[in-house]
């Protein structure tokens, strides 16, 4: 960063650039630019003829690009050119990292340039397979920048080279905005520019299915290279070369001392922390708290990397309340030291309400080379789960009373964090979340300054970051240094480093005010209350563990996590900009889950829209499903945390929903609506039934139609208890009488009659819930 520590050495810069750009030639050559091809062929003829090739391969294209763009360090071009035929130790490190990132996709660069036309990236989401189910066909990622956030298509481009050329032209325009390739800030720009333009480009399309993004391969190669560089730094050059040559030669032995480790960081207590807010001005505070959690995860990860002198490429994943770092194997010996530091910081600022736990597992070169990386995620997660029973153990060992008390009670404690306050208001610390929420929504940029010595912590949330050595500011204008746009749409790489990809949006009213709970409730149809929806991907652990099949390389795992993060972040952030959902607000979206508040009557449609678009985003893959829960507040001022808690319980019910669909047992993939759970396959009829009831009421059919439906439900339940036959004729009779008295609504009532009774004159199973939904929507 890509580096956050000061005094970055020339060798570190050289390793970073050569590893993260080692395969940039694959992107370049696919543009099919004949003039450049002749230049590359002429310049590198001696090199590729020595290799027995008939024309310049991707490493020569990459070297040509680096020579043209990177003046200093000048050695970068040579290292990129030689990454398949290394000579020096640094080149061997890059070559070994490239091999481990690719896993079992070995030495497959031969033949790509000459024998096959360029292809598009196939969405890895469509290739996921669970229980014999997967997408019916391949779906192709559009050759567009990351920020375009477009859906895949089932029809490939007729001439991909044209699209590659257009994308490359945009890439070059932004690369040329980098002033030099030595300064850490400029390297950070390079990092985000590469993500922007290689996210939807395949790493390779020869000898393997092209479902690994070039960005995932470039980033993971750089991460592996730096972890290896640090781990073998105490070896002699001969020993280090031996380690690398074993890997590049495909003779990976079991490591007596694992080269790597996977570190997981996990924040617990998020729900109680985020949702425990005063209802007045809650939306700003919620936005501030949600952003704080996501940003704090990144800040802690960066703090560790800064101290270890490792670039941000080694953040394998961050979102959903946890992060993963790929680190040198010996870092496991220092985890307890970092845990003690984090325990002190979190307990000082949050008491016992928030805790960040870190731990890790060893990762061998064999794990990476055999494309068996994803099980390490599962192992790290299990260790963290056990550690949750020993929160703040380092502090308890040191001083039990400091953790368990007794504590002196404050005369006026803050109702949310317990800090002393004057009067009955929130303390300054809790108020600062609302102020941060306001900054996030009003300002355009966030500016970081990393210092070697932490500053005084202060009394607001920025004090937490200052304890990590990070000074944070929001700005209307771009500032020098590590400056990031808060929205993807505002990124200009000439002015800032990029976007942090942390969802920050919330609707602003025409008057320029932030939408409130009261305004959302008042905009609802029928009863004037707000509601919430919560949702996440079903069986996510199994998807990463089993869904990837035999190829579970680090680059493929990263491609999968990056595609999910794109949907549950930038894409969902845009959905509330649509007219249908203007009365909803996103509180959180990241990783694989989300939380929205809004006008209760729009939230069910928002839930369905998210599910339908997720289906489309995944190529209609039945192996990838989404469960969502809905919960409605009893009144406008009802505490959010209680509604959120109920929604959380109902989400678990949705994930336990079992039924048979088309003769096959089906689990999850459901919507929890108040006290019932229905599979998504039932939603359209459920909505249609509700809509017809509403239409009847709007056509002056008396509200007694609701009582007819409720009575039918009571009678049906009674018949079941008595093991008797449901007397459907009574419901038909009462609806027919209504039709006679309200001929203008004849068609609507006939539809209701057809919908309420299913085959065999059985009552529609969601009759009560649909009637209740209609009642709420039409209540004055």
N, C-alpha and C positions, 0 to 999 in steps of 0.2 A: 504494500500500500503505500501504496499499500502498506507502508511502514509507519508505525506511530511512534517508535522510539527515535531519539535523536542520534546523531553521529552514525548514520547508516554507512556501512563500509561499501567501497566500490565492488567488492566481491559479492556482497549481499544483493546489490542492485543488479549485478551481472547474472546471478543465479535466478533472481526473480524474473527478469526480462526474458532470458533464454528459455526458462521453463514455461512461462505463461504464453509465450509467443512461438513455441517450438513447432506447432502445427498450423500456424496462421497461413502457411502456403496452401493448405488444402482449400481454404476459403478463396484465396486469390486465384488459384488456377482454374476453379470452376466457373469463373466469369467468362472463360473462353475468349480472352482478349488476344487476338493474333499478334498485334504489335508487341505487347509485353512478352508473349510467348517467344517471339524471335529474339528479343533482347536477352531473356533468361537463357535461352538455348545457346546463344553466342557467348554469353558471359561465363556459363558453367559447363561448356562442352567437355573440357578436359576432365572435370570431376565426374560427370555422369557416365562418360565413356569408360573411365577406370572402374566404375561399378558394374559395367556390363549392361547399362540401360540404353535405350534408343533415344530417349529424350529426358528433359529435366523433370524430376519428380518433385513432390510437394515441398521437400526440405530445401530445394534450390529456389523455388518460388518464395518461400519464407525468408531465405537469406537475402534475396533480391529486394524484398519489401523492407527488411531491416536496414540494409545498406542505404536505401533511399530515404528512410524516415529517421532512423536512430543514428545520430552522428557520434554520440558518446553514451555508454561505453562502446567503442568500435568493435570489441570482440563478440558482441551479441550475434551479429550476422554469421560469424564463423561457427559459433556454438549451435545455432539453429540449423545451419547447413550440415553439421556433423552429427546430429542427434541419433542417426541410425548407424553411424560409423565413428564412434567417439575415439578420441585420442588422449585428451587430458582428463584429470580426475573430475573436474567440474562438468565436462561433457558426459562423462560416464554417469554422474549423478542424475543429470537430466535424462539420459537414455534409460537408466534403470527406472526412474520415476514414470517415464512414458510407458514402459513395459508393464509396470505394476498397475497403473491407472487403467490400461486396456484389459488387464486380466488375461483371460484365455484367448482373447483376440490377438494372436501373436503375429508379429512381423508380416502384417498383411498389407503393406503399402505398395507392394509390387503389382503393377498392372492397372492400378486405378486410373492413372492419367491417360494411358494410351488405349485401353481396351473397353472402357465403360464411360458412357456419357454421365454427367453429374445427375444426382438424384436429390430428392428432398428428404428431410428428416421425417421419419414415421413416429407418431406420438406413442411414447412408451405406455401411456395410459390404456391404449387400445390393446396392448400386448399382454396386459396383466391377466392371469388365468387362475381362478380359484374354483375348486370342486367341479372341474370340467367345463366351466363357463368362461368365455372371453368374447371380445368383439367379433362380429361376423366377418369383418374385413379390416384392412389397414386404413389408417387415417393419416393424412399428410399435413405436416405443419407448413403453414404459409411462410415463404421466404420474406419475412418482415421483421422489423426491430422488436425487441421485447415489449416496449411500451405500446405497441399497436394492439396487443392483447386480442388477437383474432382467433376464431375457432379453426380447428383443423378441417380439411376437406377430404372427401373420399375419392376425389378425382385429382390425380397429380398434374402438375404443370406440363404442358406440351413441350415447352422449351425452357427448362429451368435456368439455363445459362443467362438468359435475359434478366430474370429476377435476381440471380446471383450478382450480376453486374450492377443492377440498380442498388442493391443492398451494399455492395462493396463501395460504390461511389459515396454513399452516405457515411459509411465507416471511415473512408479516407478523409472526408471533409472534417469529421470530428477529431480524428487522429492528428490532423494538421493544426488543431487548436492547442495541442500540448506544446508548451514552450521548451521543455527539455525532459530528458529521461533519467535524470539524476535526483531531482527534488522529490521528496516523499509525497507532497501534495499532487504534483503532476503525475506521479505513478498511480496515485489513487484514481485520478481521472482515467488513466489507461485501463485500470481494473474495471470500472463501470462502463467504459466505452466497449470493451470486449464483451461484457455481459449483454449490453444492449444489442450488439450486432451478430453475436455468434450463438445466442440462446436458441434460435430456431434453425440452426445449420447443423447437419450431421457431422459427427467426428469422422466416420468412415462409412462407406457403403459397399465394401468389397469383402467377400468371405464372411460376412455377418449381416444381420438385419440392421439397417441404419436407424436404430432407435435410441442412440446415445448422442446427446448434443455435443457440439464442439466446445461449447462453454464449459460443460461439466468435465470434459476431458482436459481442457487447458487448466482449469482451476484445480482439479484433483492432482494433475501432474505437478503443478507448482507446490501444492500442499505436501505431497509426498517428498518432493525434492528437498524442501526446507526441513521437514522433520528428519529425513535421512542425513542431510548436511549437518544438522546439530548433533545427531546421535553418533555419527562416526568421526566427529571432529577430534576426539581424543585418540584415535587410531593413527598408526603410521600410514603414510601414503600407500605403501604396499598392501597393508591390511585393508584399507578403505577400497582400493581398486579391486581387491579380491572379492569383497562383498558385492560391489557393483557388477563385476564381470559375471559372477554367478547368476545374478538376476537377468542381465541382458542376454546371457547365453541360455536362459531357460532352465538352468540347473539350480533351482531354488531349494535350499536345504531348510530343515526345521531350525529356526533360530534358537541358539542356546541363550541368547540375549535378544528378545524381540526388538526389532528396529523401531516399532511404532506403538502408540496406544491411542485408543478412542476415549475421549473424555466427555462425559455428559454433565451439563449443568441444569438443574431443575428448580423452579420456584414453586413452593407449596404455599397454600393459603390465599391464592389469587382471588377466588370467588368472594370470600368474606371481605377481602381488602377492597376490591374494585367496587362492589355493589353497596358497601356501607357508606352511603352519602346522604346528606340532607336533601330533601326533595326540592327545596327552593334552589333554583340554579343547578339542578342535578346534571343536566346534559353536559354542561361545561366541565364539571368535576369528573363525570364519568369518562369523558374524552381524555381529560388530563391523566386520570388514573390508568386507563387502558394503554395510552401511549407510554406512560411511565414504565409499566411492566415490560412492554416490548422493547423499549429503548434501554431499560436497565439490563436486560439480558444481553443485548449487544455490547453495552458498556463494560460489563463484567468480562465478557469474552475478550474484548479488545484490551482490557486491563491486563489479563493474563498473557495475551500475545505480546503486548508491549514489553512486559517484564522479561519475557522469554526471547525477545528479539526475533519474532516470527511474524510474517505478514498476515493480513486478513484472509488470504486464500485458505488458511487453515481452519476458518469457521466453515465447517461442512454444512451446518444447518443452524438456523436460529428462528424460532417462532413457536407458537402454541405453548408458551410457558417453559421452553427448554432450549438448550443449544448443544451442539456437538462440535468438538474440536479434534482434529487429527494432530497428534503431538509426538515428539520423540519418545521412544519407549521409556527412557529414564525419568520422564516427567512424572510418572506414577509415584516416584519417591518424594515428590514435592507437593502432592495433592493435599496432604494434611496441613501443611503450612498455609496454603491458600484457603483451605476450609476455615482455619482459625481466623484469618483476616476477614473473611466474608461473614463469619458468625458475629464478630465484633461490630462490623458495620451495620448489619441487618438488625441486630438486637438493639443497638443504640438508636436506630431510627424507627424501627417498627415493633419493638418489644418482641413478643413471640408470634405476632400475626403473620409476618412474612419471613420465609426462610429460604435461602438459596443453598442447595446441596450440590456438591461436585464429587465425582468419582470416575473411575475409568477401568478399562480392561486392556490387556496387552493385545496387540495386533501384529502378527508376524508377516514377513514378506510372502510366505506361502498363502496366508489368508487372502492377500491381495492378488497374487499371481493366479490363484485357482478360482478367481471370481466368486469368492465365498465371504464377502465382506458384511452383508446385511445381518447375519447372526450376531455379530459383535454389538450391533445396536440393541438387540434384545437382551444380551448379557449385561450391558451397561445399565439398561433400564431396570433390570432385576436388582442389581446392586444398589441403585438409588432408592428403589422401593423399600428395601430392607433398611436403608439408612434413615428413612423418614421416621422410623421408630426411635431414632437417636438424635433428634434435632438439637442443635446447640450443645452437643456433647462436649465439645472443646471448652466451652464456657462453664458448663456444669462441673467438669473435672477441675477447673481452676478455682471457681467460687460458686458454690450452689446457691448461696443467698442472693447473689447478684442476679440469678435467673428466677428463682422461686420466691424471693422475698424473705421476710415481710417488707412491704413497701409503705412509705408514708402516703396516705391518701391526700389528694388535692382537694381543696375546698370547692373549686370549680373545674372539674375535669372536662376535657373535650369529649363530646359524646361519641366520637369515632375512634380516636387514638389514645385518649386518656391523658394527654398533655394538659398542663394547667392553662386555663384561659380566664380572661376577665369577662364576667357575665355568662350568658348562656350560648354564646356563639361558638363556632368552630375555632380551633387554634390557628395560628398563622401558618403552620405546616400544612394542615388540611385545606386551608383556603388557597394555598399555593397550587393545589391541583386544579382548581377552577381557573386560576390565573394562567396556568400552563395550557389548559384546554382552550382558553381564549386566544393565547399566543399561537397555538397550533392552527386554529381556524382562521386567524386574521393575518398572521405573518406568512412569508413565502419561503424563508430559509432558516435552517438551523446551523449554527456555527460551533465547531468543536475546537478547543485548544487543550492539548495534552501537556501537562507539566511534569517535571521530574519529582517535585515535592508537592504533596497534597496541600491545598489551601485550607483555611479555617472552614469548618463545615457549614456554619450558618443555620438559619431556622426554617428554611424552605426546602423543597425537594431537590433543589440543585446542590444542596449540601451533601447529599448522598453521592452525587457524581464527583464533587470536589474531593471526597474521601478516596476516590479512585484515581485522583489526579486529573480529572476532566472538568474543565470550565466550559459551561454551556450557555449559549445565548441564542435568542430568536431575532430575526432581522427582516425588514421589508426589502432590503437590497442585498445582493450578493456581497460577501466579504472575502478578504484574502484568507488563505489557509484552508482548513478542512471545512468547507462550506457545502451544504447539501440542500437541494430543493425538497420541500415538504410534499410536493405533488409531482408525479411523473411528468405531467404536462408542462411543468415549468423548467424542465432541465435544458440548460444551454451549457455545453461542456466548455465553452469559452469563459463562462462566468462562475461555474461551480463544479464540484467533483462528480455530481450525479444525484441520484435519489436513494434514500435508505430503504425504500420499499416497505416502510411501516405505514399501515393505513392510518390516515389522519383526517379524512374528510367528514363533514357533517353538514346538513342542509342549513343554508342561511335564508331567512325569509326575505320577501321583497323590500321590507323596511330595513334590511341589513342586520336583523337580530338573529341570534342562534335559536333554532327551534327548541321549544320547551315541552315538558311533559303536558302541561296544561293545554298548549296549542295543539299538540297531537291528539289529545283526548277530545278537544272541542271540534276537531275536524272529522271525527268518527261519525259514521252513520248510526242512527239509533242511540244506544246508550253512550254517554260521553265519558269513556274511560280509555286508558292506554293499555297496551299489552306488550309482550316480549316473545321472541322466538329464539331458540338456541338449537344448534345443529352441528353435526360433524360426520366425518366419513366413517362408515361401518368397518369393523375388522381391520383397522389400519395396520396393526402389528402383523397380522397374517399376510396382508398385501406385500409388505416389505420382506417378510420372512419366506413366504411360499409363493407369492404371486409372480415374482420375477423369474421363476423357474431356475434353470441351472446357471444362468448368467446373472450373478449377483455381485458384479464388479463394483468398485467404489464409484466409477463414473456413471454406471447405469443407475445405481441407488440415488446418486445426486440428481440425475436427470429426472427421475420420478419425483423426488421431493421438491425440486424446483418447479415442475409443472403444477403440482398440487398447490404450492405456495403462490403461484401466479394467479390461480383461480381464487383461492381464499385470501385475497389481499387486494391487489390492484383491480381485479375484475369486479369483485363484490363491492368495492368502494365506489365504482361507477354506477352500480345498479340503482342506487337511491336517487340518482340524478334524473331517472326516468319519471315521466309525469304520473304514472300509476302508483309510484311509491314515494311521492314527494312529501308525504306525511309520515315517513319513517326515518329513523336515524340509525346509523351503524355505530355501535359502541365498540365492537371488537371484531376483527376478522384477520386470521393469520394461521399459518400452519395448515390445519385441516378443519378448523372449527370457526364458529361465528356467533355473534349475539347482536340482535337488533331490537330496538324499541320503536313503538309507533302507534298510530291510530289502529285500534284493535282489528277493525274490519278489513284493513289492507294487509295485515301481517300474514294472514292465511294465504293470500294470493302471492305475497312476496315469497313465502316458504315454497309454494308450488313452483314459482318462477325459478328460484334458486335450484330446486331439484331438477327441473326440466333442462336448465342450462348446464348443470353439471353432467347430466346424461349426454348432452350434445358435446360438451367439452371432452368427455372421455370416450367419444366415438361409440356411444350407446353400449358400452361394455357392461354386461350384467354382473360382472365380478366386482364392479365398483358401485357401491350404493351409499345413500345418504339418509340419515334419520334426523328428524326435526321435531321439536316440541313447541307447543304454543301455550301460553298462559296469560290470563287477563287479570288486570288489577280490579279489586272490588270497587275502588273509587280513585279519584285523581291523586290523592295525597297518600295512598297506601305505600308503605316502604318498598323500595325497589328490591332490596335484598331478599325479601320474603317471596316476591313474585319470581325472582331469578332462581331461588332455591327450589320452588315448586316446579319451575320449568326444567331444572336439572334432574329432579326425580322423575318427571314425566319423560325426559329424554331416555332415561334408563329403561322405562317401560316400553318405549318405542323400539329400543334395541333388543327387547326380549320378545317382541311380537312374532308369533309363529302362526302360519296358516298354510293352506294349500292353494297354489295358483296353477291352473292348467294341469292339475294332477301331480304337481311337484311340490314338495315341502319347501317353504320359503321362510327365511328369518330376516328380521330387521327391515331396512328399506321402507320405513314407516313414518307416519305423522301422528303425534300425540295431540289430540284436540280435547282440551279440558279433561274429562274423565274417561275418554275412550281412545283407542288406538286403531288406526286403519292403515292398511297398506296403500302405497301410492297408487297402485292399480285401481283402487276404489275411489280416488279423489274426484275424478271427473263426474261420476254419477252423484256422489255426495254433494258436490257443488251445484250440479244441475237440479237436484231435488230441492236444495235450499233456495235456489234462484226462482224456481216455479212457485214456491210458497210465498216468497217476497212479491213476485208479480201478482199473485192472487190478492194479497193484502193491499197492494197498491191499486188494484182494480176494484177496491171497495168490497171485496169478500170479507165478511166479518172475521174477527180474530178467533171466533169459535172454531175455525178450521184447525187452529193449533191444538185446541182441546180434543178435537176428534183424533188427531194424530197421537197426542199424549195418551189418550184413553186406549188407543189401539196397542200402544207399547205396554201399558199396564195389563191389559187383557192377554196379550201374547206371553208376558212373563208368568202370569197366573196359570195359563194353559200348560206352559212348560213344567211348572211345579207339580201340577196335577197329572202330568203325562197325558194331557188331553189335546184335542185338535183345536188349533186357533180358528176362531169363528170370523173368517175374513169378510163374510157377507155383511157383518155389522158396519165395518169401516166403509165398504162399498156403498151401503145404503145411506149412511150419513153424508158421504161425499156427493152422492147422486142428488140428495135433497138440496144440498147447497147449490149444485149446478142448476137445478130447476129454478131456484130463486134468483140466481145471478147468471143469466144467460150470456151477458157480455164477457164473462170469464169462463165460458164453457170449455174452450180448448185447453185453457190452463189447468182447470180442475181435472179434466180427462187425463192430462199428462201426469198430474199428481197421483191420480188413481192408478195409472199404469206403473208409476215409479214405486209407489208404496208397497205394492204386492209383487213378489217375485215368483218364480216357477213353483208350482204346487201350492199356490195361494199362501205362501209364507210371507211374513212381514219383512220389509227391508230392514236389514240389521242395524243400519245407522239412522233409522227413522227419528228417534228421539233427538239425537245430536243435530241432525239437519234442521228439525223444527226449532230447536233451541237457538241455533245460529240465526235462523230467519227471525225469530222473536226478538233477539238482541238487536238485529240490524234494523228493525222497524219500530222499536219501542220509542215512544215520544218522551 
